[in-house]
């Protein structure tokens, strides 16, 4: 598969969209803190990625992780805005 990285990024975005939708459904059912918990989860995932990037990685793997991190930061920022703006 010559475009495996693109498939992974697309799958990651689909999964993120499902998770956000699930959080909104939980909030609709009365879970007031669902978005805050999800935000903490995203921050934890981002911190895990930072630890990996600091290790010794081949340049291509590093570039892929950097790209994934950009998307993760954006996702975290969007969720933070949901928490902040309620």
C-alpha positions in Angstrom: 0.0 0.0 0.0 1.8 3.1 -1.2 -0.5 5.6 0.6 -0.8 3.9 3.9 -0.2 7.2 5.8 -3.1 8.9 4.1 -5.4 6.0 5.0 -4.3 6.2 8.6 -4.9 10.0 8.7 -8.3 9.6 7.1 -9.3 6.8 9.6 -8.0 9.0 12.5 -10.3 11.9 11.4 -13.3 9.6 11.1 -12.6 8.2 14.6 -12.2 11.7 16.0 -15.5 12.8 14.4 -17.3 9.8 15.9 -15.8 10.5 19.3 -17.0 14.1 19.3 -20.4 13.1 18.2 -20.5 10.5 21.0 -19.5 13.2 23.5 -22.3 15.5 22.3 -24.8 12.5 22.7 -23.5 12.0 26.3 -24.0 15.7 27.0 -27.5 15.5 25.6 -28.2 12.7 28.1 -27.1 14.8 31.0 -23.3 14.2 31.3 -22.2 17.8 31.8 -18.5 16.9 32.0 -18.2 14.6 29.0 -16.5 17.3 26.9 -14.0 18.2 29.6 -13.1 14.5 30.0 -12.7 14.1 26.3 -10.4 17.2 26.2 -8.2 15.7 28.9 -8.0 12.5 26.8 -6.9 14.4 23.7 -4.3 16.3 25.7 -3.0 13.0 27.1 -2.8 11.5 23.6 -0.9 14.6 22.4 1.5 14.3 25.2 2.1 10.7 24.4 2.9 11.7 20.8 5.4 14.3 22.0 7.2 11.7 24.0 7.5 9.5 20.9 8.7 12.4 18.7 11.5 13.1 21.2 12.9 9.6 20.7 15.2 8.4 18.0 13.0 7.9 14.9 13.8 7.6 11.2 13.1 10.8 9.3 10.0 9.4 7.5 8.4 8.2 10.7 9.2 11.5 12.3 7.5 13.4 9.5 4.4 11.2 9.7 4.2 11.7 13.5 4.6 15.5 13.1 1.7 15.5 10.6 -0.5 13.5 12.9 0.4 15.9 15.8 -0.7 18.9 13.8 -4.1 17.3 13.4 -4.2 16.3 17.1 -3.4 19.9 18.1 -6.2 21.2 15.9 -8.6 18.6 17.3 -7.7 19.5 20.9 -8.1 23.2 20.1 -11.6 22.6 18.7 -12.7 20.6 21.7 -11.2 23.2 24.1 -13.3 25.9 22.3 -16.4 23.7 22.9 -15.5 23.6 26.6 -14.7 27.3 26.8 -17.7 28.5 24.9 -20.3 26.0 26.1 
